[in-house]
Amino acid sequence: MNFFEELEARGIVNQFSHDELKEILNEKKISFYCGYDPTAKSLQLGNLFAVVTMMRLQKQGHKPYVLVGGATGMIGDPSGKSDERNLQTQDDLDKNLAGQKAQLEKLLDFSGENAATMVNNIDWIGKFSLIEFLRDVGKRFRIGEMLSKDSVKSRLNSDAGISFTEFTYQMIQGYDFAHLNKEYDVSLQIGGADQWGNMVAGMDLTRKMHSKPAFCMTIPLLTDSNGKKFGKSEGGAIYLDPSMTSPYKMYQFLLNSDDSFVIKYLKTLTFLTLEEIAEYEKLVETEPHLRAAQKRLAEEIVTLVHGKEGLEAAIRATEFFFGKVIENTTDEELAGIFDDVPSIELDKAQLGELSYLDMLAQTPLFKSKGEARKMVGQNGVAINNVKNKDIDHVISKDDLASESCLILKKGKKNYCVVKFI
């Protein structure tokens, strides 16, 4: 199986522009690019598919250019959107760009013969005057072709419509390809399936302006069993930034992958061989209750994004919910693990003076001190997963699991975070 055949076997190839691209990717070394608009300070788990695909191409010897959209981010891509995007401030864009660049630099290899290079399209788009852009770029676009793009047609037929600003997005993205082709000999653009129209426009513009080979290839949009974009949970997006989505939350999201989709995720998002994945596919069919494929998926991706330390933290957090003593943690770690359970704040001056029952009565776990007393007497309350039925216990610094927090557990699954500030 050659390189392109493996990409197809993994379900990575959605569309590609020319048959000769197969031979090029198999036998030559080319420069390619993928673009990211800074719509948030962190990439999402759904963005990882394109990043991992770039990593595969780089491992094959091709040179990646990562384009961060300082210019296109100010305009807004209408693809896949039913309404006009809110324009971002320059300050927000700068913060988002810095966050995404840091993440991409951790995933791609920026050293060696085919080192990744990061570029920002504000560096060339920002130099255009309106007249220059219309003469040099706009002259080469045809309105009929622009109107035929799915991203434009869907918006034209909607109540929201489309502004001239977003309508011109494909011209700017198209020129990105032409610029990279001229300056860096980039001959391939990759991106999500919803970008096909914009990418073809860029490829055609590049060929018109420079008479040089240019190709494009899209990857599928990963979804879950409900047709929802991969990387979206009930609480929102799963971010690569650990301050926005903890390694534990990412681990749990992946661990809950549907049996019918987990093999697809292993093929597209991990570097396990197809032979290894075939073994997990058998386990999904014969022993689905073990969730072996889901565990391996979670381990591979959390390690890729957060490193071994992130995986260890995620596994340790998971063990907390299976009764492991909660100790030697940090406030930040506990906040990421227990962000969706009730919490209260108490004065740290009360440490060493506050009675066990008085503390329990102030939490939403109990309606009264009497109810708390009864539950404690039945050995139904734990501090940091350690059962405590000592009615006379006084809460002290020794009860803290982190700098300022302890975790109360009532029964089997009712938690409360108590923070002393």
C-alpha positions in Angstrom: 0.0 0.0 0.0 1.5 3.3 -1.0 1.1 6.6 0.9 -2.0 7.9 -1.0 -3.6 4.5 -0.8 -3.2 4.5 2.9 -4.7 8.0 3.2 -7.7 6.6 1.3 -7.9 3.5 3.4 -7.9 5.6 6.5 -10.8 7.7 5.1 -8.7 10.8 5.0 -9.3 11.8 1.4 -12.6 13.5 0.6 -11.9 15.2 -2.8 -8.8 16.0 -4.7 -8.3 18.1 -7.8 -6.1 16.1 -10.1 -5.2 12.4 -10.5 -1.5 13.3 -10.8 -1.6 14.4 -7.2 -1.5 10.7 -6.2 1.9 10.2 -7.9 3.2 13.5 -6.5 2.4 12.7 -2.9 3.8 9.1 -3.3 7.0 9.8 -5.1 8.0 13.5 -4.8 8.5 16.1 -2.0 6.3 19.2 -2.2 5.3 22.1 -0.1 1.7 22.4 1.0 -0.4 24.5 3.3 -3.4 24.6 5.5 -5.0 27.7 6.9 -6.6 28.5 10.3 -8.6 31.6 11.0 -8.2 32.9 14.6 -11.9 32.7 15.6 -10.9 31.6 19.2 -7.8 31.6 21.3 -7.6 27.8 21.0 -8.1 25.2 18.3 -10.8 22.7 18.9 -10.7 18.9 18.9 -12.4 19.0 15.5 -9.4 21.0 14.1 -7.1 18.2 15.0 -8.0 16.2 12.0 -6.4 18.7 9.6 -3.3 19.1 11.9 -2.8 15.3 12.1 -3.1 15.1 8.3 -0.4 17.8 8.0 1.7 15.7 10.4 1.2 12.7 8.1 2.3 14.6 5.0 5.3 16.0 6.9 6.4 12.5 8.0 6.2 11.5 4.3 8.7 14.2 3.5 6.5 17.0 2.4 7.0 20.5 3.8 4.1 22.1 5.7 3.2 25.8 5.7 0.8 26.7 8.5 -1.2 29.8 7.5 -2.8 31.8 10.4 -5.4 34.2 9.1 -4.6 37.6 10.5 -6.3 39.0 7.5 -9.1 36.5 6.7 -9.9 36.4 10.4 -10.9 40.0 10.2 -13.4 39.2 7.4 -15.0 35.9 8.4 -15.5 32.8 6.3 -19.2 32.3 5.3 -18.6 28.5 4.7 -20.9 26.5 6.9 -22.4 29.5 8.5 -26.1 30.5 8.3 -25.5 34.0 9.7 -23.0 36.8 9.4 -20.0 36.5 11.7 -19.3 39.2 14.3 -16.2 41.1 13.3 -13.4 40.7 15.8 -11.3 43.5 17.2 -7.5 43.6 16.5 -6.8 42.9 20.1 -9.0 39.7 20.1 -7.4 38.6 16.9 -3.9 39.0 18.2 -4.7 37.0 21.4 -6.3 34.3 19.3 -3.4 34.1 16.9 -0.9 33.8 19.8 -2.9 30.9 21.3 -3.3 29.0 18.1 0.3 29.4 17.1 1.6 28.0 20.4 -0.6 24.9 19.9 0.4 24.3 16.3 4.1 24.7 17.2 3.7 21.8 19.7 2.2 19.5 17.1 4.2 20.0 13.9 7.9 19.7 13.6 9.6 23.1 13.0 13.1 21.7 12.6 14.8 19.6 10.0 15.0 19.4 6.2 11.2 19.8 5.7 10.6 22.0 8.8 7.1 23.5 9.1 6.9 27.2 8.5 4.2 29.5 10.0 3.0 32.4 7.9 0.3 35.1 8.5 -1.7 36.4 5.6 -1.9 39.9 7.1 1.7 40.2 6.0 0.7 40.4 2.4 -3.0 41.1 2.3 -2.4 44.1 4.6 -0.1 45.7 2.1 -2.7 45.9 -0.6 -4.6 49.1 -1.3 -8.3 48.6 -2.4 -7.5 49.7 -5.9 -4.5 47.3 -6.1 -6.5 44.4 -4.8 -9.3 45.0 -7.3 -6.9 45.3 -10.2 -4.5 42.5 -9.4 -6.9 39.9 -7.8 -10.5 40.9 -8.4 -10.0 41.2 -12.1 -9.3 37.4 -12.2 -12.5 36.4 -10.5 -15.9 35.9 -12.3 -19.1 36.8 -10.4 -20.9 33.8 -11.9 -18.4 31.4 -10.5 -18.3 33.1 -7.1 -22.1 32.9 -6.9 -22.1 29.2 -7.7 -20.1 28.3 -4.6 -22.3 26.4 -2.1 -21.2 28.6 0.8 -22.5 31.6 -1.1 -25.6 30.1 -2.6 -26.9 28.8 0.8 -26.5 32.3 2.3 -28.1 34.1 -0.7 -31.2 32.0 -0.3 -31.4 32.5 3.5 -33.0 35.3 5.5 -29.6 36.5 6.8 -28.2 37.0 3.3 -24.5 37.6 2.8 -22.6 40.9 3.0 -20.1 42.0 0.4 -17.4 41.6 3.1 -18.0 37.9 3.5 -18.6 37.5 -0.3 -15.1 38.6 -1.0 -13.6 36.1 1.5 -12.9 33.5 -1.2 -10.9 36.1 -3.2 -8.6 36.8 -0.2 -8.2 33.1 0.6 -7.6 32.4 -3.1 -4.8 35.0 -3.2 -3.2 33.3 -0.2 -2.6 30.3 -2.3 -1.2 32.4 -5.2 1.1 34.3 -2.9 2.5 31.1 -1.2 2.9 29.5 -4.6 5.0 32.4 -5.8 7.1 33.0 -2.7 7.5 29.5 -1.3 6.6 27.2 -4.3 3.6 25.8 -2.3 1.7 23.6 -4.8 -1.0 22.0 -2.6 -3.7 23.3 -0.2 -5.5 21.0 2.2 -8.6 21.7 4.3 -12.0 20.6 5.4 -14.7 19.4 2.9 -16.6 22.6 3.4 -13.7 24.6 2.0 -13.7 22.9 -1.4 -15.2 25.9 -3.2 -12.7 28.4 -1.7 -9.8 26.0 -2.3 -10.7 25.5 -6.0 -10.9 29.3 -6.4 -7.4 29.6 -5.0 -6.0 26.8 -7.1 -7.5 28.4 -10.3 -6.2 31.8 -9.4 -2.7 30.4 -8.8 -2.6 28.7 -12.1 -3.9 31.9 -13.9 -1.4 34.2 -12.2 1.7 32.1 -12.2 1.1 29.3 -14.7 2.5 26.8 -12.2 1.0 23.5 -10.9 -1.4 23.9 -8.1 -3.6 21.2 -6.4 -6.1 20.9 -3.6 -7.3 18.1 -1.4 -10.1 18.1 1.2 -10.6 15.9 4.2 -14.1 14.8 5.4 -15.8 16.7 8.2 -15.8 14.3 11.2 -19.1 13.9 12.9 -20.6 11.8 15.7 -23.5 9.4 15.6 -25.9 12.3 15.8 -24.4 14.1 12.8 -22.9 16.7 15.1 -19.4 18.0 14.4 -16.7 15.9 16.1 -15.3 17.8 19.1 -18.6 19.2 20.3 -20.0 18.1 23.7 -23.2 19.0 25.4 -21.3 21.7 27.2 -19.8 23.1 24.0 -16.5 22.7 22.1 -13.6 20.5 23.3 -10.6 22.8 23.2 -6.9 21.9 22.9 -6.1 24.6 25.5 -6.0 22.8 28.9 -7.3 26.0 30.7 -10.4 25.9 28.5 -10.9 22.1 28.4 -9.0 20.0 30.9 -7.2 16.8 29.8 -9.7 14.9 31.9 -12.7 16.4 30.1 -11.0 15.6 26.7 -10.2 12.1 27.9 -13.8 11.5 29.0 -15.2 12.9 25.7 -13.1 10.5 23.7 -13.8 7.6 26.1 -17.5 8.1 25.3 -17.1 7.8 21.6 -19.8 5.7 19.9 -18.8 2.2 18.9 -19.9 2.9 15.3 -17.5 5.8 15.0 -14.5 5.0 17.2 -12.6 3.0 14.5 -13.0 5.9 12.1 -11.5 8.2 14.7 -8.6 5.8 15.3 -7.9 5.8 11.5 -8.0 9.5 11.0 -6.7 11.0 14.2 -4.0 8.6 15.4 -0.8 7.1 14.0 -1.6 3.5 14.9 -1.1 1.2 12.0 -4.1 -0.1 10.1 -3.2 -3.6 11.4 -3.4 -2.4 15.0 -6.7 -0.7 14.3 -8.1 -3.8 12.8 -7.5 -5.6 16.1 -9.4 -2.9 18.0 -12.2 -3.2 15.4 -12.5 -6.9 16.3 -12.7 -6.0 20.0 -15.5 -3.5 19.3 -17.5 -6.4 17.7 -16.7 -9.1 20.2 -16.2 -7.3 23.5 -17.7 -3.9 23.2 -18.2 -3.6 27.0 -14.4 -3.4 27.4 -14.3 -0.2 25.4 -10.7 -1.0 24.4 -10.8 1.1 21.2 -12.2 4.1 23.1 -9.5 3.9 25.7 -6.8 3.7 23.1 -8.3 6.6 21.2 -8.4 8.7 24.4 -4.8 7.8 25.4 -3.4 8.5 21.9 -5.1 11.9 21.5 -4.6 13.2 25.0 -1.0 12.3 24.8 -0.6 14.0 21.4 -2.2 17.2 22.7 -1.2 17.3 26.3 1.8 15.0 26.6 2.3 12.1 29.0 1.8 14.3 32.0 -1.6 15.3 30.6 -2.6 11.7 30.1 -1.5 10.8 33.6 -3.5 13.7 35.0 -6.6 12.6 33.0 -6.3 9.0 34.2 -5.8 10.1 37.8 -8.8 12.3 37.6 -10.9 9.4 36.2 -9.7 7.2 39.1 -11.0 9.9 41.5 -14.5 9.1 40.3 -13.9 5.4 41.0 -13.1 6.1 44.6 -9.3 6.8 44.6 -8.3 9.2 47.5 -8.2 12.8 46.2 -4.9 14.2 47.3 -1.7 16.1 46.2 -3.7 18.0 43.5 -3.9 21.6 42.5 -6.8 24.0 42.6 -6.6 24.2 38.8 -6.7 20.5 38.4 -9.7 20.1 40.7 -11.5 23.0 38.8 -11.1 21.1 35.5 -12.3 17.8 37.0 -15.2 19.1 39.1 -16.3 22.1 37.0 -19.8 20.8 36.6 -20.6 20.0 40.2 -21.9 22.4 42.9 -19.4 24.5 44.9 -19.3 26.8 47.9 -16.7 29.3 49.2 -15.8 29.7 52.9 -13.4 31.9 54.7 -10.0 30.2 55.1 -9.9 31.7 58.6 -12.4 29.0 59.6 -9.9 26.2 59.1 -9.2 24.7 62.4 -12.4 26.0 63.9 -15.2 24.9 61.5 -17.1 21.8 62.5 -17.7 19.0 60.1 -21.5 19.3 60.4 -21.5 23.1 60.1 -19.6 22.8 56.8 -21.9 20.1 55.5 -25.0 22.2 56.3 -23.7 25.0 54.2 -23.5 22.9 51.1 -26.3 22.2 48.6 -25.8 18.5 49.4 -27.9 18.8 52.6 -31.0 20.7 53.6 -30.1 20.9 57.3 -27.5 20.0 59.9 -29.9 17.2 61.1 -29.9 15.6 57.6 -26.1 15.9 57.5 -25.7 14.3 60.9 -27.9 11.3 59.9 -26.0 10.8 56.6 -22.6 11.0 58.4 -23.8 8.5 61.0 -24.7 6.1 58.2 -21.1 6.4 56.9 -22.5 8.0 53.7 -20.3 11.1 53.5 -16.6 11.2 52.4 -14.0 14.0 52.4 -11.7 13.6 49.3 -13.2 10.1 48.8 -12.3 9.0 52.4 -15.4 8.1 54.4 -15.7 10.1 57.6 -18.3 9.4 60.3 -16.7 11.4 63.1 -19.4 13.8 64.1 -16.9 15.9 66.2 -14.4 16.3 63.4 -13.0 19.8 62.9 -12.1 20.8 59.4 -8.4 21.8 59.1 -5.7 22.3 56.5 -5.0 18.6 56.6 -8.4 18.0 55.0 -7.5 20.0 51.9 -6.8 18.1 48.7 -5.2 21.1 47.0 -4.1 24.6 47.9 -7.5 25.6 49.0 -10.1 23.0 48.2 -11.6 19.8 49.5 -14.2 17.5 47.8 -17.3 16.3 49.6 -19.1 13.2 48.4 -22.6 12.2 49.5 -23.6 8.7 48.6 -22.2 7.3 45.4 -22.3 10.2 42.9 -23.2 13.6 44.6 -20.2 15.9 44.9 -19.5 19.4 46.1 -16.3 21.4 46.0 -15.6 23.4 49.1 -13.0 26.2 48.6 -11.5 28.2 51.5 -10.5 31.7 50.4 
